[in-house]
Every structure is written in structure tokens, then in C-alpha cells.
Amino acid sequence: MIEIDLLGYVFSFDLSAILGPGMFIALILALLSGYPVAFCLGGIAVFFALLAIAVGEIDPLFVTALPQRIMGIMTNFTLLAIPAFVFMGSMLESSGIAESLLENMGRLLGRVRGGIALAVVVVGSLLAATTGVVAATVTTMGLISLPAMLRAGYDRSLATGVIAASGTLGQIIPPSIVLVVLGDQLGISVGDLFLGSLIPGVLMATAFALYVLVISNLKPELAPQQNFDHSWTRGIGKLVGVMVPPLGLIFLVLGSIFFGIATPTEAGTLGAIGAMLLAALNGGFSRQTLTRVCDETLRTTSMVMAILIGSTAFSLVFRGVGGDQLIAELLLNLPGGKFGFITVSMLIIFLLGFFIDFFEIAFIAVPLLLPAAQQLLGPDALLWLGVVIGANLQTSFLTPPFGFALFYLRGVAPNSITTREIYMGALPFVALQISVLVLIISFPALVNWLPQLAYS
């Protein structure tokens, strides 16, 4: 108990009672400051741990659990899938396979009104299944397909919207790094999460493709029809030659997981080796490419692990001062029960997606929501919750004015395209994503059917 004498008035308060809320408020302020998230988490954990020890809220021996927790992270076999999938996606991106896919798919579908935009959706889905990183997919397709669509006379909003939307598919189409991290944090099988996200991912991509076809025919001026001088047979032959290798790699990785032949980590390693072979066959493998890919993989993995260690320290101290109980009680007492919890938690994650990356959200927000989710939804619903979180993050990353995908596209788009045109182009796809998200929430069988089928 601390007493403060202010102008003759004595104010007393229990410092231990405000440590939990104080940590939460300090975290929000630190995240808004723009300082590196890993250091924010670690710094806040150290400061409040010392403060809690000083007021007798926690025993000094309590923090000795941190080294064991960090060792648990370092020996977590599932997390090894992260560098493997990052390496696979970066290698395929650097090998020129994406450019060949877009070029040949665009030529094949060029005679269909809106064909180039449709090709962007198809190739975006394939890249999502190989890279799993929004920045890489949006940047790659923005550099390759946006100039071609502008030269073909496509409406600028439609062109930028379809590129940004297709780039976000990497959040939910397996094998997604987002799903690997969510599976680890939720304590569920990554393979089951891959299976559960397959139908929602296909639904999302299908909705984008149907919108492109419908809007292109309702408003022909938005997507002028193209004419190419080669036959369909020749175009299909070239496209098959380009598509078979990456599709084969995707089926090899996912098939080995789905049929129980390999764990996600082993499948990721297999995918990384396969990506190097494909790059070599495509003439895009060199020492410089390997160095660049390894450097990008190391940077991404180091960032993820630093955030994970910082969030582990934060969660340990937060639990020690009773902050986790405070959050759980708050979520459990929301009006509406399960519906109220889903509404509030999804709104929180959606808003966080405006300001921080999905790694921070997975390592900070998900552990805080997990105890309440286990009580309200039950352990069997965590698989469904993981897919819903992934789809929600995908929507957040596309929503103006803060969506990360829009910023990535703005960085590679020519100056002639205004930010307003990018925002306007994204809005119809945001509406489609929200529709699919509502569908997933309303019909959990869309997520649970394939995993249940696999075990039947």
C-alpha cells in the first residue's frame, strides 16, 4: 500500500492491483511509439518485473522460469517450419517463376474480358501457397502485372485492387507462415490448421475471380478485351510447362503433411530443397541468389524469434502480476457470451492489424485471448478459431487507410496512380473478404469438415 500526501489530503492505493492494467497500457503506448516490438516487450517485462518484486507481488525466483521458457522456444520443432517456408517462398520469388506464371497465364486468359486481372488472382493464389508472405506477393505482382494492366487500358482502381487483394491470400492459403505461428500459439496441429484453411482459402480466391469476371462484363470499360496472336493450344502448352513445377512442389509439401508422411517442419525443408531445384531448372539459381535468399530468411527468422522471446518474457511477468486473469475475466463477462467474445476479439485483432504485423498479433494478442476461448468455445473450437483469425488478419491487411498490403503496393506503383485510387480499388475486395469471413464464422463445418474427414 502506497500513501501520497497532496496538500493535506492523503491518497492511498494498492500498487500491486494496478500492475496488470499498467503493463497492458504500457504495451499499447510502446506499440504506438513505433519502437521495435521485441524490445518493447522485453523492456516492459523487465521494468514491471523489478517493480513487482519491489512491492512483493511476485517472488524473485518466479522470473527464473524465463530461461526454461526460452529454451523451450529454441527446441520447438514446429517453429523450424518458419525459416523453411520463408526460404522456399523467397527462392521461388527470386527465380523468375512468378514472372513466367503471370506472363503465360495472362496470355492464355487475355481473350477473356478481364483476363489479365483473372490471371493475377490465379497466380496470386499460387504465390500465396508458396511464399505465404503478403509483402513478397504484393510487391512481386505489383512490379510485374501492374504495368501490363495499365498498358492494356485497365481501370487503375480495379488493377490495384485485384493485386492487393490477391497478395493477401497468403494469410490463409496453406502452407502459410501465419498458420504455422497460430498453430503453435493455440497449441493445435499445424497440419490440421492447413487442412481447415483449405476450403476458406479456395472460397476467398473464387470470390475474387467471380468478382473480376462479373465487373468486367458489367462495365467493359474497366477491363478492355485483349487479343493475342497465338492459339489456345500453344498457350495452354506453355502454361502447363510453367505451372506444373510449382504446382508439383505445392502438392508435394501439402500432400506429405495431409497424408501424414511428414511433419510441417519436414515438409518445409522438403519444399526449400525443391525450390532450389526449380530455381536451377528455371535458370534462376546462382550464388548471388542463394546469398540474397539466405539473408532474407535469416532476417525474417531472427525478427520472429526476437518477438517471440520478448512476448514470452512479457506474458510470464503479466501472468505473475495477475494480468491474464484480469483479461480472462473481462472477456468471459462480455454480454452475449460466445457471440460477444467472438465479436470483441475479432474487432481487437482487426484493429491491431492496422498497426502491427501478424507475428506481433500472434505472439501478443492470441495468448491473451486463449484462456477465455478455451472456456467459452471449448478446445475443439480452437482449430476453427485459428482459421477465423487468419481470415480476419487478411481482411485487416487490405482495409484502407492502414492496410499493409496497400502500403506495399503504394511503394511499387507509379506516381501516376493516386493513393485514393488504390483505396477505392481495395474496397470491393474488402467487402468480399468480410462476406467470406462471416460465412466461416456462421458455418464452422467449412473449416472442420476436411480435418474430420482426415481422421475418419
C-alpha positions, 0 to 999 in steps of 0.5 A: 500500500502506497500513501501520497500526501497532496496538500493535506489530503492523503491518497492511498492505493494498492500498487500491486492491483494496478500492475496488470492494467499498467503493463497492458497500457504500457504495451499499447503506448510502446506499440504506438511509439513505433519502437521495435516490438521485441524490445518493447516487450522485453523492456516492459517485462523487465521494468514491471518485473523489478517493480513487482518484486519491489512491492512483493507481488511476485517472488524473485525466483518466479522470473527464473522460469524465463530461461526454461521458457526460452529454451523451450522456444529454441527446441520447438520443432514446429517453429523450424517450419518458419525459416523453411517456408520463408526460404522456399517462398523467397527462392521461388520469388527470386527465380523468375517463376512468378514472372513466367506464371503471370506472363503465360497465364495472362496470355492464355486468359487475355481473350477473356474480358478481364483476363489479365486481372483473372490471371493475377488472382490465379497466380496470386493464389499460387504465390500465396501457397508458396511464399505465404508472405503478403509483402513478397506477393504484393510487391512481386505482382505489383512490379510485374502485372501492374504495368501490363494492366495499365498498358492494356487500358485497365481501370487503375482502381480495379488493377490495384485492387485485384493485386492487393487483394490477391497478395493477401491470400497468403494469410490463409492459403496453406502452407502459410507462415501465419498458420504455422505461428497460430498453430503453435500459439493455440497449441493445435496441429499445424497440419490440421490448421492447413487442412481447415484453411483449405476450403476458406482459402479456395472460397476467398480466391473464387470470390475474387475471380467471380468478382473480376469476371462479373465487373468486367462484363458489367462495365467493359470499360474497366477491363478492355478485351485483349487479343493475342496472336497465338492459339489456345493450344500453344498457350495452354502448352506453355502454361502447363510447362510453367505451372506444373513445377510449382504446382508439383512442389505445392502438392508435394509439401501439402500432400506429405503433411495431409497424408501424414508422411511428414511433419510441417517442419519436414515438409518445409525443408522438403519444399526449400530443397525443391525450390532450389531445384526449380530455381536451377531448372528455371535458370534462376539459381546462382550464388548471388541468389542463394546469398540474397535468399539466405539473408532474407530468411535469416532476417525474417527468422531472427525478427520472429524469434526476437518477438517471440522471446520478448512476448514470452518474457512479457506474458510470464511477468503479466501472468505473475502480476495477475494480468491474464486473469484480469483479461480472462475475466473481462472477456468471459463477462462480455454480454452475449457470451460466445457471440460477444467474445467472438465479436470483441476479439475479432474487432481487437485483432482487426484493429491491431492489424492496422498497426502491427504485423501478424507475428506481433498479433500472434505472439501478443494478442492470441495468448491473451485471448486463449484462456477465455476461448478455451472456456467459452468455445471449448478446445475443439473450437480452437482449430476453427478459431485459428482459421477465423483469425487468419481470415480476419488478419487478411481482411485487416491487411487490405482495409484502407487507410492502414492496410499493409498490403496497400502500403506495399503496393503504394511503394511499387506503383507509379506516381501516376496512380493516386493513393485514393485510387488504390483505396477505392480499388481495395474496397470491393475486395474488402467487402468480399473478404468480410462476406467470406469471413462471416460465412466461416464464422456462421458455418464452422463445418467449412473449416472442420469438415476436411480435418474430420474427414482426415481422421475418419 
